[in-house]
Amino acid sequence: MHHGEAATLADAIRVHYAAAEQQSDERLKQAVSDAEIADLVAFLGALTDEGFISNPKFALPLPACPVDAPVAQLRDEANSAQLHNNMPGP
């Protein structure tokens, strides 16, 4: 599924449940109807915040980010120390 075996989320759910049928432990064997799959896909779709994932403010930085790496590291270490009340390192 994680490598593109299933084209859709519904297909991925079907693959998951097909694998569950092969379990030796009866408690792990589960069946799911097409209606339940549709409900699950709808629920998971409702959790997707299109406004968030398409907002450029939350995008990954460019590969050639203009922030100097040592400056960013020092800033991150200072933030971490402040958040965790740690003494500065050596």
N, C-alpha and C positions, 0 to 999 in steps of 0.2 A: 504494500500500500504506500509506503513512504518513498518508494522508488518509481512511482507512476503506474503500478500494476492496475489500479482502479482509476477509471476516467472521471468518476463523479464521487461525491461524498456518499451517495446512496450505494454505489457499487462497493466502496470501501467498507461500509457497514455490513453489506452482504458477505464480503470476503471474511470479515472478522467473525461473523456468526457461523459461516461454513467451517472455519477453523475450530470453533468451539465444539462443533459436532464430533470432531475427531479426538476430543479429550477422553481419557480413560476414566476420569472422575465424573460420575454422573451429575454431581452438583454444578459442574462447570458447563454442562451441555445445555444450551439455550436455543430457543427458536424465536424468530421475530417475523411478524407479518409485514406485508408491503405498506399497510396503513401505519404501523408502528415506525417503520423506516421513514415514511413521509413526515410523520410527526417529529421524529428526532431531527431530521434535516431542517425542518421549519424552525424548531427550537434553536438549533445551533446557528442558523441564519439570523435569527433575531438577536443573537449575541454579538454579531459583527457590527462594529461602529464605523460605517463608511466615512463619516466626517473625520474621525481620528486617523484612519489608515491612509486617507488621501490628503491630510494636512501637511504641507511642506515643513511646518515648524517641528514636526516630529520625525522627519526623515533622517536617515543616516547621514553623517557628515560626508563631504566629498573626500575621495581618497587623498587628495593633496590639501588636507585641511590646513589653513594658515596658522593654526595655533602651534607654537613651538612645543615639541614633545617634552623637553625638560621642564618648561614652565607649567604645562598641563599636569605633569606628574607631581610637581611640588604642590600645585593647587589641590590636586586630588588627595595627596597625603595630608595636607593641612585640613581639608574638609573631613577626612576620615578621623584624624586625631580629635578634632573638635566634636564630632558626632559621638565618638566612643570614649571621650575623656581620657585619651591616651597621652602619655608623655611623648615628646618628640623623640624620634629614633636617633641612632648614632650618626 
